[in-house]
């Protein structure tokens, strides 16, 4: 198949919440490939024997993490009004995902890069003792020179220092319970993972490492 023209490129912002947060990144790729076909969009295809829609995800969200600010970039061979794209994709993605906005991007192949994310961790009781212990754990993490975390399967463990990627940890309290807002910087060398940050607080409070919920609430992207 000859290379198709890149006429329009759009970014689709969507929410990945509820049961959808347990879908893997590969699940999301397959889901959006089907969604753009159901929406009957003039999507640009890859070359080769098995052409597939050209999609770019600036960030692969971890399994179990919800998000209000996920994005997928889609290349089109014909221009379509953003409002029409949103309407078609919202119908094609429902009820699994909610499509919030469609933005036109410069028609270039290079995708944008995620440089910063904010995650909100919840699930802790809003008691003075819990809030105090969360604040102590946040201060301990921010004052540490290194925060080594082990990654990978048991036979291929590697140690990664996540401290350089953590910009801020803010403990908040309210009607919904105590929470931690974490600002994470993403670099070519990597980033701190939500499960690592949540695990740090859970361990300091003597809780199970998964005894919290996490939602990505903000993301900064640049070309």
N, C-alpha and C positions, 0 to 999 in steps of 0.2 A: 504494500500500500504506500503510495507516495505521501510525503509529508504534507499535512494539512495546514492551512494558514491559521495563525493565531490572531483572531480578529478582536476578541474581547476576553478579558480575564476579570473574574469577580471573586470576592471573598464572602463566604456565607457564615454568619455567626449563628451558633445554635447552642442549646442547652442539653447537657448530658446528665440526666438526673434520674432518680428512682431506680428501677431495675436496670436501666441502660448503663448505669455506672459500672456494672460488672462485665460489660462487653469489652473485649480486648481491642487494642489498636488495629489488629488485622480484621477483627469483626467490623470495626468502623469503616475500614477501607471497602470491604465487600458491601456493607450497607449503603454507602454513598454511591458506589458504582451502580447498584440497583436503583437507587433513588433518582439519579440523574436520568436514567433510562425511562423510569416510570413518569418522570416529569416531562419527557419528550423534549429535552433541551438539545440544541445543536452542539453537543460536547465534542471537543477535539480528542482524537484517539491516538494512542501510542502506535508506533510502527511495529512491523513484524507479523508473525503468523497468528498471534492471539491479541488483536488490538483491544485495548482497555481505555476507559476514560482517563484523561490526564487530570489527576487530582493531586494537590499538595497539602499536607497537614503540617503547619509550622511547629507543632509539638505533639508528641505521643503521650497522652494522659494515662497514668497508671490505673490498673484495674482496681475498682472499688472507690475511686475518687470521683465525686460529682463535680460538675462544672457549669457555671452560668455563662462562660465566655469562650467556648471552643470555636475554632474556625477551620474551614476547609476552603482552599482556593481551587477554582474550577476554570479551565480554559475552554473557550467556545470558538467555533468557526464562523458564527454569525452573531451580530449584536442583538441582544434582547433587553428590553427595559428591565431594570432591577426590580421594579414592583411586580412584574410578571414572573420573574425568576423566583422571587420570594413566595409568591402565591402558589406556584406549581410545586416548589420544593416543600413548602409547608404541608401541602396535601400528601405528597409522596412520602414524607418522613414521619407523619403522624401515624400512630400515637407514640412511637418509640422516642422520637426526638422533637423538640420544639424549635422552629426556625425563627429567629428574632429580626435579622437584618441582612441585607445584601448590599455590598459596596463595590463599586467599580474600581479596579486597580489598573495601573499601567500595563499594557499588553506585552509584557516581557516574560521570558521563561523563568528567570530567577525568582524564587519565592522569598517571602519575608522570613526573618529570623526572630525567634522569641528571645527577648533579652531580660525580661523580668516577669515573675508571676507572684500573685498574692493568694495564699491559701488560708481559709478559716477552719480551725479545728474546734469542734464542739463535742458535747456529750458528757461534760463534767458538771457536777452539782455546783450551784452558785452559793457556796458557803464561804465564810471568811477564811476558814482553814484551807480549803481547796484553792481559793484565789491566791492566798499568801504562798502556798507551795508552788503554784504555777508561776508566780512572779519570781520566786527564788530560782526555779528551774530555768526560766528565761534568762535571768541575769547570769546564772552559771554558764549557760551556753554561749552568751554573747561575750563573756569575759575570758572564755577558754581560748588558748592559742590554737588548739586543734580539736576537732571532733571526729575521731576516726570511726568509720562504719564499715562493716563487712558486707560485701555483695557477692552474688553469684552462688552456684550450687556448691554443695559441701566439698566436692573434689576439686573445685576451681575457685576457691575463695580469694577475693582481693580486698585490700583495705583502702578505703577512699576517705580523705579528709573533707568533710562537707562544710567546715567552718567558713572558708573563704566565700562560699556562695550564699550565706545567710546574712541579709542586710538588716533585718529588724524582726523582733518578736514582741508583740504587744498583747498583754493579757487584759481582757475585758470581761465585764459581768453585766447581766441583765435578766429579763424575765425568762429568757430561753436557757439560762444556765451560764456557766463560765466558758470562755472561749479564748483561743489564741489566734492572733492574726500574724501570719508569717510572710515576710517579703523575701523572695528568693531570686538571686541573680543567675541567669543562664549564660554560660560561656561555652566556647568551643570544647573546653576540657570537661564540661559536664555541668551538673547542678545538684543541689540537695533534693532528695526525693521526699514526697509527703509522708510516706510510711516511716522514713527515718526520723523526721522531725516529730511526728506523732508518737513514735516509739520512744523517743527521748523523754518526752513529758510523761508518758504512761509509766515508764520505768521509775522515774523520779517520784511519782505519786504511788508507786506500788500497785499498779493496775496491770491488767493484761495489755499487751502491746497493741491490740486492735480495739481496745475499749474507748474508741472515739470515732467521730465522723469527720470527714474532710470534704471541703468544697472549694474549688478554685473560683475566686470572685473577681479577679482582675488579671489582665495580661497586656504587656507592652511589646509590640512588634516593630521591627525596623527592617528596611531593605539593605 
